[in-house]
Amino acid sequence: MKIGSFEANDRSEPYVIAEVGVNHEGSMAKAIELIDLAKAGGADAVKFQTYKAETLASRHSPAYWDTTKEPTRSQYDLFKKYDRFGAEEYIALAAHCREVEIDFMSTPFDHRAVDFLAPLVPAFKIASADITNIPLLRHVAQYRKPVVLSAGASTLGEVDIALHTLTDAGCSDVALLHCILNYPTPYENANVNMITGLRRAYPELVIGYSDHTLPDPGMIVLTTAYTLGARIIEKHFTHDKTLPGNDHYHAMDVDDLKTFRRQLQFLQTIGGATHKAPLPAEAPARRHARRSIVVDQALPAGAILEAPMLTCKRPASGISPLYWDEVIGRRVARALDPDHVLQWEDLDPLA
């Protein structure tokens, strides 16, 4: 799957999406700062959320997040706080992303957002909550751009319906992200092994991970997701994790992002080749730490070798124990001292 100039595949590093969402809290200056921080941290894309409260939630929609972290008890009221940006602001943010060379993305939550975002984004991101939103999926698919689909809180049957809807409506390039729709997600609920399950269920797709756990000091959750096969990684992003409310409390910051990138570089360093073969660095060990067949007692010329006469010792400068069965029963060509490292020329030629 290609997103812009990035090609996600089994051998690639992950495409990392720093999801600002609405952590800019309606400030263009803060949004631009977050773009710059995401770039500095090593993200491939920075993602926003494009919605209007009136088209997203009824005035009677209850909170489904941890209200000790975000006390707003109405979805409508929370979304209303941060829906100030319109097309003009997103066009400006996309332009800034081009300037600093990071992909601009934003999740659309209605048809109007899809339409004005289409020329600005290299791919559409569909939120987990819209995996059953057939009209929105069809509207996104008609633009024939790559789609990154989160699968939080869904069954495989619902995923199948969403994938068929996108495909039937014209989208031929979909990535599927494991996600737990729980803010924040306790570590014991992360279930990153579901990445393996999605790879098994959809071997033709690029599989990724959208994470809502609290960022751990070593970014092990995201690193593990990558080792399990996630090739698109998305996580909320903030300039200050101590800020109250919204998505700050479970977001990574620039230092977390840099830690994750260092982990990826380390994994690339230790990964190496897939074909099993000895490395040049192992040559001394092959010569000196492996064993040879060694004479365990004094032997006269003409003695017929039996197992009790021999042992195996380092180094590997003589006949390898691989040939033990071929050596037993052979006649020695000359007298041999104890601890002699047996050589093929020590044996009489085969008749």
C-alpha positions in Angstrom: 0.0 0.0 0.0 1.3 3.5 -0.9 0.5 6.6 1.1 2.0 9.5 -0.8 5.6 8.5 -1.4 5.6 5.9 1.4 5.1 2.2 0.6 4.0 0.1 3.5 5.0 -3.6 3.2 6.3 -6.5 5.3 9.9 -5.2 5.1 9.2 -1.5 5.7 9.4 0.5 8.8 5.9 1.6 9.9 4.1 4.7 8.5 3.7 6.7 11.7 0.7 8.9 12.1 0.8 11.5 14.9 -2.8 12.2 15.6 -3.2 15.7 16.8 -7.0 15.3 16.5 -8.2 18.4 18.2 -5.4 18.7 20.7 -4.8 22.2 19.2 -8.0 23.2 21.0 -9.0 25.6 18.2 -5.7 27.5 18.0 -4.0 27.7 14.6 -0.7 28.6 16.3 -0.9 25.5 18.4 -1.8 23.3 15.5 1.2 24.5 13.5 3.4 24.0 16.6 2.1 20.4 16.8 2.9 19.8 13.1 6.5 21.0 13.7 6.8 18.8 16.8 5.5 15.7 14.9 8.0 16.4 12.2 10.8 16.8 14.7 9.8 13.5 16.4 10.0 11.5 13.2 6.3 11.1 12.2 5.4 10.4 8.6 2.0 12.1 8.9 0.2 14.5 11.2 -3.6 13.9 11.4 -6.4 16.1 12.5 -10.1 15.5 12.9 -12.6 17.4 10.7 -16.1 17.6 12.0 -18.9 19.9 13.2 -20.7 18.9 16.4 -24.1 19.3 14.8 -23.5 16.7 12.2 -21.6 14.3 14.4 -23.6 13.9 17.6 -27.0 14.6 19.0 -27.4 16.9 21.9 -28.2 13.8 24.0 -25.1 11.7 23.2 -23.5 10.5 26.5 -19.8 10.4 27.2 -18.0 7.0 26.6 -14.6 8.1 27.9 -13.0 8.3 31.3 -14.8 11.3 32.8 -12.1 11.6 35.5 -9.7 12.6 32.7 -12.2 14.4 30.5 -15.1 15.6 32.6 -17.4 16.6 29.8 -20.4 14.3 29.9 -21.9 15.0 26.5 -20.3 14.1 23.2 -22.0 17.1 21.6 -20.7 19.5 24.2 -17.1 18.2 23.9 -17.1 18.2 20.1 -18.6 21.7 20.1 -15.6 23.0 22.1 -13.2 22.1 19.3 -15.0 22.3 16.0 -13.9 25.8 15.1 -11.7 24.9 12.1 -13.2 24.9 8.6 -11.9 24.4 5.1 -9.7 27.6 5.2 -7.9 26.4 8.3 -7.3 22.9 7.0 -6.0 24.2 3.7 -3.5 26.4 5.6 -2.4 23.5 7.8 -2.0 21.3 4.7 0.2 24.0 3.2 2.4 24.1 6.3 2.7 20.3 6.2 4.0 20.6 2.6 6.5 23.2 3.7 8.0 21.0 6.5 7.6 17.8 4.4 5.2 15.8 6.5 2.0 14.3 5.1 -1.2 16.1 6.1 -4.2 13.9 7.0 -7.5 14.5 8.7 -10.4 12.2 9.6 -13.6 13.3 7.9 -16.8 12.8 9.9 -19.3 14.0 7.2 -19.7 14.2 3.5 -18.7 17.9 3.3 -15.5 17.2 5.1 -14.7 14.4 2.7 -15.2 16.7 -0.3 -12.9 19.5 0.8 -10.3 17.2 2.3 -10.0 15.0 -0.8 -7.5 17.2 -2.7 -5.5 17.8 0.5 -4.8 14.3 1.8 -2.8 11.4 0.4 -5.2 8.9 2.0 -8.4 9.0 4.0 -8.6 7.8 7.6 -11.9 6.4 8.8 -12.5 6.3 12.5 -13.5 3.1 14.3 -16.9 4.6 15.2 -17.7 5.0 11.5 -16.9 1.4 10.4 -20.7 0.8 10.1 -21.4 4.2 8.5 -22.2 2.9 5.0 -23.0 6.3 3.4 -19.8 7.8 4.6 -17.7 4.8 3.5 -19.3 5.0 0.0 -18.7 8.7 -0.2 -15.0 8.3 0.8 -14.5 5.4 -1.7 -15.7 7.4 -4.7 -12.5 9.5 -4.5 -10.5 6.3 -5.1 -7.8 7.3 -2.6 -6.1 4.8 -0.2 -8.2 4.3 2.9 -6.9 3.6 6.4 -9.7 2.0 8.4 -9.7 1.6 12.2 -11.5 -1.5 13.4 -12.0 -0.6 17.1 -15.0 -2.2 18.8 -15.9 -4.2 15.7 -16.5 -7.8 14.8 -14.9 -9.5 11.8 -18.4 -9.5 10.2 -18.6 -5.7 10.5 -15.1 -5.4 9.1 -16.0 -7.6 6.1 -19.1 -5.4 5.4 -17.0 -2.2 5.6 -14.3 -3.7 3.3 -16.8 -4.8 0.7 -18.6 -1.5 0.9 -15.4 0.4 0.2 -14.4 -2.0 -2.6 -17.8 -2.0 -4.3 -17.8 1.8 -4.2 -14.4 2.1 -6.0 -11.7 2.0 -3.3 -9.1 -0.6 -4.2 -6.4 0.2 -1.5 -7.4 -0.3 2.1 -5.3 -0.7 5.3 -6.9 -2.1 8.4 -5.9 -0.9 11.9 -6.3 -2.9 15.1 -7.7 -0.6 17.7 -9.3 -0.7 21.1 -12.0 2.0 21.4 -11.4 2.7 25.1 -9.9 6.0 26.3 -7.4 5.4 27.8 -7.0 1.7 27.0 -5.6 -0.2 30.0 -2.5 -2.2 29.0 -4.3 -5.5 29.8 -6.9 -4.5 27.2 -4.5 -3.6 24.4 -4.7 -7.1 22.9 -2.0 -6.4 20.4 -2.1 -10.0 19.4 -5.2 -9.1 17.5 -2.8 -7.7 14.9 -1.7 -11.3 14.2 -5.4 -12.3 13.9 -6.1 -9.6 11.4 -3.1 -10.5 9.4 -4.4 -14.1 9.3 -7.9 -13.0 8.4 -6.9 -10.5 5.8 -3.5 -11.5 4.4 -4.0 -9.3 1.3 -4.2 -6.1 3.4 -1.6 -3.9 5.2 -2.4 -4.2 8.9 -1.7 -1.5 11.4 -2.4 -0.3 14.9 -4.2 2.7 16.4 -3.2 2.9 20.0 -5.0 4.5 23.0 -2.9 3.2 25.8 -0.9 5.6 28.0 2.5 6.0 26.4 4.9 3.7 28.3 8.5 4.9 29.0 10.1 2.6 26.4 7.2 2.8 23.9 7.1 -1.0 24.1 3.4 -1.2 23.2 4.0 0.4 19.8 7.3 -1.4 19.3 5.6 -4.7 20.0 2.8 -3.8 17.5 5.4 -3.3 14.9 7.1 -6.6 15.6 3.7 -8.3 15.3 3.4 -6.9 11.8 1.7 -3.5 12.2 3.0 -1.4 9.3 0.9 1.7 10.0 1.1 3.1 13.5 -1.3 5.8 14.7 -1.3 7.4 18.2 -2.6 10.6 19.6 -0.1 13.4 19.8 0.3 16.4 22.1 2.7 19.1 23.1 1.9 18.5 26.8 0.7 15.3 28.3 -0.1 16.9 31.6 -2.9 19.1 30.1 -6.3 18.1 31.4 -9.1 16.7 29.3 -9.6 16.0 25.6 -7.0 13.5 24.2 -3.9 14.9 25.9 -3.8 12.3 28.8 -3.3 9.3 26.6 -1.3 11.0 23.8 2.4 10.7 23.1 4.6 13.7 22.9 7.7 14.5 20.8 10.0 12.7 23.2 7.9 9.6 23.2 7.9 9.7 19.4 11.6 10.0 19.3 11.9 7.0 21.6 9.7 5.0 19.4 11.8 5.9 16.3 15.0 4.9 18.2 13.4 1.6 19.0 12.6 1.1 15.4 16.1 1.9 14.3 17.4 -0.6 16.9 15.0 -3.3 15.5 16.3 -2.6 12.0 19.8 -2.9 13.3 19.2 -6.3 14.9 16.8 -7.6 12.2 19.3 -8.5 9.5 18.8 -11.2 6.9 16.0 -13.8 6.8 18.1 -16.6 5.2 19.9 -18.6 7.7 23.7 -18.7 6.9 26.8 -18.1 8.9 28.1 -14.5 9.0 31.7 -13.5 8.3 31.9 -12.5 12.0 31.2 -16.1 12.9 34.2 -17.5 11.0 36.6 -17.5 14.0 34.0 -19.4 16.0 33.4 -21.9 13.3 37.2 -22.6 13.2 38.0 -22.5 16.9 34.8 -23.2 18.9 33.5 -26.2 16.9 35.1 -29.6 17.5 37.2 -32.1 15.7 37.5 -35.9 16.2 40.5 -36.3 18.5 42.5 -39.4 19.4 41.9 -40.3 23.0 44.8 -42.8 23.4 48.0 -43.8 21.8 47.4 -45.8 18.6 49.8 -47.9 16.6 49.9 -47.8 12.8 47.3 -50.0 11.3 44.9 -49.8 14.3 41.2 -50.0 13.4 39.3 -47.0 14.9 36.6 -47.8 17.4 34.4 -45.3 19.3 36.2 -45.7 22.7 39.5 -44.7 21.1 38.2 -41.3 20.1 36.6 -38.1 21.5 35.6 -34.7 20.2 37.4 -31.6 21.2 38.0 -28.0 20.0 39.2 -26.6 17.6 37.6 -27.5 14.3 41.0 -27.9 12.5 40.6 -31.6 11.9 37.9 -34.0 10.8 34.4 -32.8 11.9 32.3 -34.9 14.2 29.8 -34.7 11.4 31.8 -37.6 9.9 32.0 -39.7 13.0 30.2 -42.6 11.5 32.5 -42.5 8.4 35.6 -42.5 10.6 34.6 -45.5 12.9 36.1 -48.7 11.3 38.8 -46.9 9.3 42.4 -48.0 9.7 45.1 -45.4 10.7 48.0 -45.0 8.4 50.6 -44.2 11.1 51.1 -44.2 14.8 49.1 -41.4 16.6 49.7 -39.8 20.0 46.9 -39.1 22.5 45.1 -35.7 21.9 46.1 -35.8 18.2 43.5 -33.9 16.1 42.6 -36.4 13.5 43.1 -35.5 9.8 41.9 -37.4 6.7 45.5 -38.0 5.7 45.9 -39.9 9.0 43.6 -42.7 7.6 44.4 -45.4 5.1 42.6 -44.8 1.8 39.4 -46.7 1.4 39.7 -49.8 -0.7 
